[in-house]
Amino acid sequence: MINLLTTVKNTINENRVLPFSVYTSVKEQKLLNVPIVKPLLIIVLSGDKEIGKDKKVVCHSGDFIFLSDSSGINIRNIPKDQEYFALLIEFDQQDFDAFQVNSPQVNAINKQHYYVGKTTPVLEQCLQQFVESSLWAPEQLWPLRKREIIELLCLMGHKEILSMVGNSKVGRRLNDMFYEQDFHELSIEFICNQLAMSESTLRRKLKSEGTSVQKIKDQAKLGLGLHLLQTTRHSIGLIAEQCGYQSQSRFADRFKGRFGLTPSELRKTKMAG
């Protein structure tokens, strides 16, 4: 894992758009209700990761966990040997189109919201090539490399990851829409036109998913805030603005209400000393 860890550290220093994210901390992070909008692969490179409330799942350095979409899960990132370090790769629905995710074999697999496995040398090499290629490969090739990771996991016997890919939910599409529109106020008419459905159909589908337009907007704004706090050195005021909040204090209150700690408290876990 040392080679992959070194490669990832060197790549994120390039300060460019990448097809993956890196979360780090030097102090324990305890986060509540973290939204998982799309299927997410997390490779723990250093430290431990704990997921869940009652029945906790622990991932050690060298483990990976594949998460399905969820409105909110509890997470602890625990540094060991000076730091917690994890590589995160988010997948889109189309990344799974080449796989028979609705086949009888996949449907027979017990549905679950997570899958844990070991990062073998073969998987590590594939991930290292994925990270390295991000420096030269055009963005159009990124989905191909992501599908390569999925296919390798399946060939290695981890087909359970396919059972966690849900249908293209309306909430997920609406979440993407808020991102694309920089969290500006969107009228119901605009949303319905974009999704090609009536207002009654929109509300019915969102209700069946246990959510609403406002809940999705709030989740998207705070999810972006959490991501920017974890991956950038931007000031909290700037992050609040990027997430569509008119004041830093409003952002901090909403952030703590969602995740159980303030943006400042989270930032302190990433600072040595």
C-alpha positions in Angstrom: 0.0 0.0 0.0 3.0 2.3 0.4 3.5 2.7 -3.3 -0.2 3.6 -3.9 -0.2 6.0 -0.9 2.9 7.7 -2.3 1.4 7.9 -5.8 -1.8 9.4 -4.5 0.0 12.0 -2.4 2.1 13.1 -5.4 -1.0 13.3 -7.6 -3.1 15.5 -5.4 -0.2 18.0 -5.2 -0.8 18.6 -8.9 -3.7 20.9 -7.9 -6.0 19.9 -10.8 -9.4 18.3 -11.4 -9.2 14.6 -10.8 -11.6 11.6 -11.1 -11.1 10.7 -7.4 -11.0 12.4 -4.0 -8.6 12.1 -1.1 -9.7 12.5 2.6 -7.1 12.9 5.3 -7.0 13.8 9.0 -4.4 13.8 11.8 -7.1 13.7 14.5 -10.2 11.5 14.8 -13.2 12.6 12.8 -16.7 11.6 13.9 -19.4 12.6 11.4 -23.1 11.9 11.5 -25.6 11.6 8.7 -23.0 11.7 5.9 -24.9 11.5 2.5 -23.8 9.0 -0.1 -25.3 10.2 -3.3 -23.7 7.8 -5.7 -22.0 4.3 -5.4 -18.7 5.0 -3.7 -15.5 3.0 -3.4 -13.3 3.9 -0.4 -9.8 2.5 -0.1 -8.3 3.0 3.3 -4.6 3.6 2.8 -3.7 4.6 6.4 -5.6 4.5 9.7 -9.0 2.9 10.3 -12.6 3.7 9.1 -15.7 2.9 11.2 -19.1 3.0 9.6 -22.6 2.6 11.1 -24.4 3.4 14.3 -25.5 0.2 16.1 -23.8 -2.6 14.0 -20.5 -0.9 13.2 -18.2 -2.0 10.3 -14.5 -1.4 10.7 -12.1 -1.0 7.8 -8.4 -1.1 8.5 -5.5 0.1 6.3 -5.5 -2.2 3.3 -9.3 -2.7 3.3 -11.8 -1.2 0.9 -15.5 -0.6 1.4 -18.0 -0.1 -1.4 -21.0 1.9 -0.3 -24.4 2.2 -2.0 -26.4 5.5 -2.0 -27.7 6.5 1.4 -29.4 9.5 2.8 -27.0 9.5 5.7 -24.5 7.2 7.5 -22.3 7.7 10.6 -18.6 7.7 10.0 -15.5 7.7 12.1 -12.1 8.3 10.5 -9.4 7.2 12.9 -5.7 8.1 12.3 -3.0 5.5 13.0 0.7 6.1 12.6 0.2 9.9 12.4 -2.7 10.1 9.8 -5.9 8.8 8.3 -5.7 8.7 4.5 -8.3 7.3 2.1 -8.8 7.3 -1.6 -12.4 7.8 -2.8 -13.8 6.9 -6.2 -17.4 7.9 -7.0 -19.3 6.0 -9.8 -22.1 7.1 -12.0 -25.0 4.9 -13.1 -23.6 4.6 -16.6 -20.4 3.1 -15.2 -22.4 0.0 -14.5 -24.3 -0.1 -17.8 -21.9 -2.8 -19.2 -22.7 -5.1 -16.3 -25.8 -7.2 -15.9 -26.8 -5.5 -12.6 -30.4 -6.8 -13.0 -29.5 -10.4 -13.9 -31.0 -13.2 -11.8 -27.5 -14.0 -10.5 -27.1 -10.4 -9.2 -30.6 -10.2 -7.9 -30.1 -13.4 -5.9 -27.3 -11.7 -4.0 -28.4 -10.5 -0.6 -29.0 -6.7 -0.9 -26.9 -4.6 1.4 -25.7 -1.0 1.7 -22.0 -1.9 1.9 -19.4 -4.4 1.0 -16.0 -4.8 2.5 -12.9 -6.5 1.0 -9.1 -6.6 0.9 -7.0 -4.5 -1.4 -4.9 -7.2 -3.0 -1.7 -6.4 -4.9 -3.6 -6.8 -8.2 -6.3 -4.3 -7.2 -3.6 -2.0 -5.8 -1.8 -2.0 -9.1 -5.1 -1.3 -11.0 -5.8 1.6 -8.6 -2.3 3.0 -9.0 -2.6 2.9 -12.8 -6.0 4.7 -12.4 -4.5 7.4 -10.3 -1.4 7.8 -12.5 -3.5 8.0 -15.7 -5.5 10.8 -14.3 -2.6 13.1 -14.9 -2.5 12.5 -18.7 -5.8 10.8 -19.7 -8.6 13.1 -21.1 -11.7 13.2 -19.0 -13.5 11.2 -21.6 -11.4 8.2 -20.7 -12.1 8.3 -17.0 -15.3 6.3 -17.2 -13.4 3.5 -19.1 -10.9 3.3 -16.2 -13.7 3.3 -13.7 -15.4 0.4 -15.4 -12.1 -1.4 -15.5 -12.0 -1.2 -11.6 -15.6 -2.5 -11.4 -14.8 -5.4 -13.8 -11.6 -6.3 -11.8 -13.6 -6.4 -8.6 -16.1 -8.7 -10.1 -13.4 -11.0 -11.5 -11.9 -11.1 -8.1 -15.1 -12.4 -6.7 -16.7 -9.2 -5.4 -19.8 -9.3 -7.5 -21.8 -8.2 -4.5 -20.9 -4.6 -5.4 -23.3 -4.9 -8.4 -26.3 -5.6 -6.1 -25.8 -2.2 -4.5 -26.4 -0.2 -7.7 -29.9 1.1 -7.6 -32.1 2.5 -10.3 -31.5 6.1 -11.4 -33.4 7.8 -8.7 -35.2 11.1 -9.2 -33.5 12.4 -6.0 -30.1 11.7 -7.4 -30.9 13.5 -10.7 -32.3 16.4 -8.7 -29.1 16.5 -6.6 -27.0 16.8 -9.7 -29.3 19.5 -11.0 -28.7 21.7 -7.9 -24.9 21.3 -8.3 -25.1 22.2 -12.0 -27.2 25.3 -11.2 -24.9 26.4 -8.3 -27.7 26.0 -5.8 -29.7 28.9 -7.2 -33.4 28.7 -6.4 -35.1 26.4 -9.0 -38.8 26.6 -9.7 -40.9 23.5 -9.6 -41.7 24.3 -13.3 -38.0 24.3 -14.2 -37.3 21.1 -12.3 -40.3 19.3 -13.9 -39.2 20.4 -17.4 -35.7 19.2 -16.8 -36.9 15.8 -15.6 -39.7 15.6 -18.1 -42.4 14.8 -15.6 -45.5 16.5 -14.1 -45.4 18.1 -10.6 -47.6 15.4 -9.2 -45.4 12.7 -10.6 -42.3 14.5 -9.2 -43.7 14.8 -5.7 -45.0 11.2 -5.8 -41.6 9.8 -6.7 -39.8 11.9 -4.2 -42.2 10.8 -1.5 -41.6 7.1 -2.4 -37.9 7.8 -2.0 -38.5 9.4 1.4 -37.4 12.8 0.5 -38.4 16.2 -1.0 -37.0 19.0 -3.1 -36.0 21.0 -0.1 -34.3 18.0 1.6 -32.3 17.2 -1.5 -31.2 20.8 -1.9 -30.1 21.1 1.8 -28.3 17.7 1.6 -26.5 18.7 -1.6 -25.3 22.0 -0.2 -24.0 20.5 3.0 -22.6 17.5 1.2 -20.6 19.8 -1.0 -19.5 21.8 2.1 -18.2 18.6 3.8 -16.4 17.6 0.6 -14.7 21.1 0.2 -13.6 21.1 3.9 -12.1 17.7 3.4 -10.3 18.3 0.1 -9.4 22.0 -0.1 -7.8 24.7 2.0 -10.4 27.3 1.1 -11.6 29.5 3.9 -14.8 28.5 5.6 -16.4 31.7 4.5 -15.6 31.0 0.8 -16.9 27.4 1.2 -20.2 28.7 2.7 -20.5 31.0 -0.3 -19.8 28.2 -2.8 -22.5 26.1 -1.1 -25.1 28.8 -1.6 -25.2 30.2 2.0 -25.4 34.0 2.5 -23.5 33.9 5.8 -20.8 31.8 7.3 -22.7 31.5 10.6 -25.8 30.1 8.9 -23.6 27.5 7.1 -21.9 26.6 10.4 -25.3 26.1 12.2 -26.7 24.0 9.4 -23.4 22.0 9.1 -23.4 21.2 12.9 -27.1 20.3 12.8 -26.4 17.8 10.1 -23.0 16.3 10.9 -22.6 16.9 14.6 -19.7 19.3 14.6 -18.9 22.7 13.2 -16.8 23.4 10.1 -14.1 24.8 12.4 -14.0 21.7 14.5 -13.7 19.5 11.4 -10.9 21.7 10.1 -8.9 21.2 13.3 -8.8 17.5 12.7 -6.9 18.1 9.5 -4.3 20.4 11.1 -1.2 19.1 12.8 -0.3 20.5 16.2 
